[in-house]
Amino acid sequence: MTSPATPPDEASAPHAAPPLAPAAKTRHAPHEDLQALLIGTLFVAMGVVLFRHEGLLTGGTAGLAFLLHYAMGWNFSLVFFVINLPFYVLAWRRMGPLFTAKTFAAVGLLAVFAEAVPRWLEIGALVTPFAAVAGGLLTGTGMLMLFRHRASLGGFNVLVLWLQEHWGWRAGHVQMALDCAIVVAAFAVTDWTHIAWSVVGAVVLNMTLAINHRPGRYMAV
């Protein structure tokens, strides 16, 4: 007879294996961080290029940069780099100097790649739905690589990572809420069809993060 506190399936297993202990955290080597910064930002830049080619937007500080780019004609990469400058203070205070340095490098690399990729890759034809989905997947995968190497793309990324680490809020869900707010603001600069596909891209991007970036699943830092 089992006690009320013992689940029947555990009591009926005479030689049940003890629960696995959490894996010990390991640290990435410098060359591993470097490749993550390069590949992650390249993936994000390719997503940005797809979005920009079809007049779509995304969220976060990149979304603000897109809004200013479409509304004022300002250079996306320069605006994106400048917008992120104030967020380094929060990153330094809350996440530490190493995280801040990696984030600064990631923002700079993305700004460079976003200008370079169109010179390396000429797009002849692109369907808007594909641009939204593929751009979201590329951007989400690139951000995931950066997150797992203790880096981000600044701005809201810093905020959502801090909220996840200190309050347990899922980074993807918080980022999705912020991103959708940015996309709604796009009604001032574009039409509803582009906004609708931008929302699809934002959902794909953030579901990629929400599904794959969970506390405790990835132990390396």
N, C-alpha and C positions, 0 to 999 in steps of 0.2 A: 504494500500500500504506500503510495507516495504522499509526501507532505504537501500541504496547500501551496508552499512556496516553491516547489520543484515542478517544473513543466513535465508532463508525462513522457514526452518523447526523449527528454534527457535522462529521466529515471530508468527508462527501459533499455538504454544503451549501456551495457555493463563495462565496456572499455572505451568510453567516449574520449576522444582526444581533447586535451586542454585547449582553450582558445589561443590563437596565435598572438604573440606579443607584437605591438606596433613596431614596424621597421625603423631601425635607427636612421636618423637623418644623415645624409651625406652632402658634401659640398661640391658644386661644380668647379672644375678646373678653369683657369683663366681662358684657355683656348676654347673651352666649351661655351663659356659666356660670350666670347667674341663671335663664334659661329651663330649662336642664337640671335645676337643683335643684328648681324648682317642678314641672315636668312629671314628672320621674323619681320624686320622692317622692309625687306624686299617684297615679301608676300603682301604686307599691308599696302605698300606703294602700288603694287599691281592692282589691288582692289580699288584703291583711290583713282587710278587711271581709268578703270572700267566705269566707275561712278561718274567721273568728270566727263568722259567721252559721251555719256548719255544724258548729262545734265541732272544726275541724281545727287542726293545728299547722304550724309551719314550723321552720326551723333557726336557728342563730345566736342572738344576743341576743334577737331577736324570738321565737324559740322558747322561750327561758327566760322571757320575759315572758308568753307564752301559758300556760306551765305554771303560773306563779304566779297568773295570772288565773283559770284553771280551778280550781286547787286551793284558792286562798285568797279568790278573789273580788276581788282587788286590781285597780285600774284599769290596763288594759294600757298605755296611753300613758305614764302616770307611771312605771310600773315599767320600761318600755323605756328611757325617758330616763335614769333613775337608773343602771341596769345599765351603760350605756355610758360613764359618767363615767370609770372607771379606764383605759379604753382610749385616752383622749386623750393620756395620757403617752407611750404607744408611738407613737401617730400623730405627735406633735410631734417625738420624737427620731428616728424612722425615716423619716417621710414629709415632714416640714417643716411650718412654720406655716400656709402657704396650704392645704395638704391638710387640716390639722386644722380650720381655720376653716370650710372647705366641708363637712367631715364633721359638725361641730357644728351647722351650719345645716341640713343634711339630716336629722339625727336630730330636731332640734326641729320641722322642718316635717312630718316623718312623724308625730310625736306629735300635732301639731295636726290634720293631715288625717285621721288614724285616728279622731279623735273627731268631726270635722266631716262627713265623707262620709256616715255614716248619717243625718244630719239633712238632707243635700242629696239623698240617693238612698234611696228606700224600696223594699226588696226584698219583693215579694209571694210569689213562689215560687222556690225554688232547689234544683236537684238536686245532690246531693253530688259525683258524679263531675265534673260541669261546674265546680263550685266549686273542686275540686282542680286541674283542668287549667287553667282560665281564671285562677285565682288564681296558679298557678305561672308562667304566661306573663306576666301583668301584673307580678308581682313581679320576675321575671327581666329583663324589658325595662326596667323602671324602674331596677333596679340597674345594668344595662348602660349606661344613659345617664349615671348618676352616675360609674361607673368611667371612662368615656371623657372625663369632665370633671374628672378627678383629685379625686373625692370618693367617699365611701362611706357606709354606714349604721352605721359604727362597729363595735365589737366584733370578731367574727370576720372581717368584711370587711377591716378594717385588717390583720389578720394574714395573710390569704390574698393580699392585694395586695402586701404586703411580701415574702412568699415567692415570688410570681411575678416581681417585679422583681429580686430578689437571687439567687434560686436557679433561676428558670425553671420552677417548678412551676405547672401550669395552675390558675388561680384557681377555675374551675368544679369541677375534680376534688377539690381540697382542701376547698372549701366543701361539696361533696356528702358527703364523709366525716364532716365535723363535723355537718352537718345531720342525717344519718341517726342519729348517736349521740344527738342531742337528741330525735329522734322516738321512738327506742327507749325513752328515759326516760319517755315519755308513758304507758307501760303503767300507771303509778301513778295516773293521773288520768282515763283514758278507756278505751274498749273497743277490741278489735282491728280492727273495721271502720273506725273513725275513724282509727286509726293507719295502716291499710293505705292509705287514701285520702290521708292526710298524706304518706306515703312517695311516692305518685304525684306529689303536688304538689311535693315537694322535688326529685324527679328531673327533672320538667319545668322547674322553675326553674333548676336547675344545669346541665342540658343546654343551656338557652338561653344561659347564660354560657359554657360550655365550647366551644360551636360558634362563638359570635360574638365572644368576647373572647380573642384570641390575641396574644401579643407580636409586634410588627412589622406587624400588619394595619392598625392605626389609629394614625396618626402624630401627630395633634393632641393637645395636652396642656392 
